[in-house]
Amino acid sequence: MDLLTWKVTRVIPEAKHTISYVLSATSGQPVTYEAGQFLTLLFDDHGQEIRRSYSLGSTPSIDPHPFITVKKKENGAISRLILQHWTVGNTVQSLPPAGRFHIDTHSAFHRQIFFIAAGSGITPVFALLKKLLRDEPQSRAVLIYQNHNEDNIIYHEALQQLQGQYGDRFTRIDLLSHPILHELPHQRLNNSLLEWLINRHQHPGAQPTAFYTCGPASFMRMVQFTLRVMGIPASDIHKENFTVDPLPPPALDIDPTPRTVQVRQGERVHQFQVAYPQTILAAALQQHIQLPYSCKGGRCSACTAQCVSGEVKLYMNEVLTEADLQKGLVLTCVGYALTDLVLEL
């Protein structure tokens, strides 16, 4: 597994308890990534490896260097470590950029995209927003952005600049649940408010409409439920999950016969045995084969592989679309081998 080593080249305060870190690959070579993807950072905790994923707020060919944005989390040991100790010159290792929260753009498209974010969920949304506004001069963007108060608005100045640059095509809606200024309304996004905002800001001449959302799990469930009730097809709703603790696997009726798994990774080929109740990833790691992963819960896509032959059963999937599954994409962290397998990374 190829790792990247990054050096922190700039530290940018963004909001209360929130800092962006501009990164440069120590190899001196540019790192290819897509807007909306994330980096899985590797940390050493007394000899034990800890992985945490942070979305890239940068957009290729718009921002000169990749950057991640870190917000202090209650009981978040890694976020505290980064915010307290990272300075210019610090180095960190990561997996290559990963993630399927991306947007395909074309200069001929004439559409409207709704971006719906809460808190630090703005990070990947910000990257997609910049890409859309640059690449599709005929398309419109609406950002619905929920925060606690004015001090918590990440990228506030950068969003203001986008409004000035794309004012006729970019609508920004800030919602504050506990504003500092008394004259500002107290607003928390809910089903009825979201539906009203969408109907109010839907431009009649811009079709089709797509929706991109990122925030806490309960926030995204509300958004997704509202959109589906409004008749929005599931294929037009895109979400990016925060990394969460892995779930215990459910009891499944799967044959425990050992299966042979071959994993092709460029010119390298790994082969190992796996048998239920072990997942493909767990078996590989137990046999010291370092496959990529992050959340171990079927929510981030860092472990995505292409199933070239054989059959895999996923017990959880919060990231691959129906189209992805039809292409043979699987998640090794929540995938069980029903047959012998050949996978490609």
Buried (B, 14 or more C-beta within 10 A) or exposed (E): EEEBEBBBBEBEEBBBBBBBBBBBBEEEEEBEBBBBBBBBBBBEEEEEEEBBBBBBBBBBEEBEBBBBBBBBBEEBEBBBBBBEEBEEEBEBBBBBBBBBBBBEBEEEBBBBBBBBBBBBBBBBBBBBBBBBBBBBEEBBBBBBBBBBBBBBBBBBEBBEEBEEEBEEBBBBBBBBBEBEEEEEEEBEBEBEBBBEBBEEBBBEEBEEBBBBBBBBEEBBEBBBEBBEEEEBEEEBBBBBBBBEEBBEBEEEEBEEEBBBBBBBBEEEEBEBEBBBEBBBBBBBBEEEBEBBBBBBBBBBBBBBBEBEEBEBBBBBBBBBBEEBEEEBBBBBBBBBBBEBBBBEB
